[in-house]
Amino acid sequence: MTTKLEVFVDYVCPFCFLVEEAIEELRDQRDVEIEVQPFELRPDPVPTLRPEDDYLPRIWGASVYPMARRLGMEISLPTISPQPRTDKAFVVLQLAKEHGVGQAYSEAVFRAFFQRDRNIGEDEVIVDVAESVGLNRPDVVAALASQDRRHRQQEDQDFAVNSVGVSAVPSFRVDGRLASGVLSAEQLIRLVDGAGATRAVTLTAPKLQAVMEEAVEECITHVDGGGLPFVGVVVGASGVISKYGVNRVQETSDPCAHAEIVAMRDALASQGRDSLAGTTLVATGEPCGLCYRFAIDHQVTAIYVAVDRDAVAEWGFDYRASYSALGISDDQRSGLLHHLPVERGAEPFARYLRIHTHQPSANTLSRTTN
């Protein structure tokens, strides 16, 4: 039986492009119908981003390029400034879907923007991309000029935001369940198969973006006060169920008082429970092996991170050796980990390095991170 998977994307989001290979692997392993759905991150009149400003180069250096290298994908920060709006490209997506080439068209748009540095907000570029997947030029030109299609695009945006609850891309919906983040092929398979682990994550997916953004802001404040750039918080089906944990190793002389463990301990105590089954751990930086071990031992269902361990290592916090030391296998890690980038996700790490005049040694970091 074919399962329908809706994928909500924005064509200027690099993470939506980077998840394409996982979607293709899903198609190879499961009988799925993929439907690309539009979600504008910055609909008019919200200003779009400029590559010459600080934010885009910083987030690409911290998250996009490291992820692309691990996936073996070619991608470059486009130079178009300001970045194009994507409403017109989504108008033509309607036409592409009507002709059965919605996914091929979307991939072609991503490649035009992220690999060929083309302005996908310009009509002629959109027409050229659409022709490359077999659409007829007159039909594409007519679609771009259609007020009815423009109105339908506005309705699609409203549907994604207000009916589905999309707040971040990429997001995935199957059978009414929503999951957000750069999911691996294995995670997409679990989502399609209806695995219990993904079910627990999707219950809180519409809230996770806001929780992560709040965690990042808490982390920035903590760094400004002299702390480390790690914050953790536990989320249940009803919302946040712990305080925003920060590293308390020095204050408490407890070597296990890492940010995520502080949050998980608080959730256990405040909820009067001995298990965190069905909950999600949200963390500004990917937890170290010690925190993964605590999460696994207490049945945490999923871990969402703004910045993963490889990107964190590039900021000077390299604790990757701790995973094998604490018996955390790659399968265990991949089964829990979800990447949920947010706009200021790398800011705690960048600010920490600006405040401190020298980079701490790897040995120091391994004792104090998270």
C-alpha positions, 0 to 999 in steps of 0.5 A: 500500500502506497503511503503519502508523505508531504514534504514542506520546503522553502527553495532558499533553505539549504537544509531542504536541499541537503535532505533530498538524498535521504528522501531518495533513499526512502523512495528506494526502500518504501512504497511512498508518494512524495508530495512537495508542499510550499512554505515561505520562510520569509513571505512578503513583506518580511525582508529576505536575508543578504549573504554579505551580512554576518548571519548567512556566512556564519550559519553556513560555516557552522552547519551547512558546509559541515553537513554537506561535506558529510553527505558528499553533496555539492552546495555553495552559499548563493551570492544573490542579494537580497535572497529571492522570494520563492512565491513565484517558484512555488506558483510554478510548482503547482503546474509541475505537480499537475504534470507529475514532475513536482519533485523533479522540478523542486530538485532542479530549483534547488540545484539552480540556486545552490549549485549554479548561483541563479536567481530563482526569483526571476521569471526567466530563470524559473521558466528555464528550470521548468523547461529542464524537467519537461514543462512547456514554456507557454504553460509556465509563462501563463502560470506565472501571470495567473492571479488564480495561481498566486491566490492558491499559493497564498492559500497553500502558505496559510494551510501550512502555517495555520492548518498543519502547524509548520514552523520550520523546514524541512518538515514532513507529514504522514497520516496527520503526524508532523516531524521537522528537521533534517531527518536521515533516511532511517528516520524517514523510514520510521516516520513512514512505518509509524514507529512509536519513536517518531510518533512521540516526536511528532506530537510536539513538532509544531512547538519544537521550533519555538522551544529551540529558539528559546533555548538558543536565547537562554544559551546566549544569555548564559554565555554572556554571563560567563557560561558555556554555549550549551543549553538543554530542555525536555519537551513532552506532549503537552510542552516544556516539562523541565527548566532550561538546563545549563552546565553546573559542573563547576558550581556543584562539583558534579562532573555529570551536571552537564546542561542536558543532564541538568534538564533531564534530572529536573524533568524526572524530579518535577514530573515525579517519574523514573523514565523519560519515555515519550519525551524529546530532549532539545539541545543547542549543541549535540549532547556528548556521550555522557548525556546520550548515555543518560538519555538512553538509560532514561528512555528519551525518545528523540534528541533535537539539536541546533548544531551537531557534534561535528559543527560544534567541534569546528567551534572548538568543542570536540568531544566526539571521542566520548561516544565510543568511550561510553558505549554509544553506537552510531546506530543508537545516535542516529536513531535518536538524533534530529537536526533542527537549525534555527536562525541564531543557532550558531550564535552561542558558540560564536559569542563564546569565542569572541568573549574568550581570547584563546580557544580552550584545549581539547582536554579542558573541553572534554571535562566541561562541555554540555 
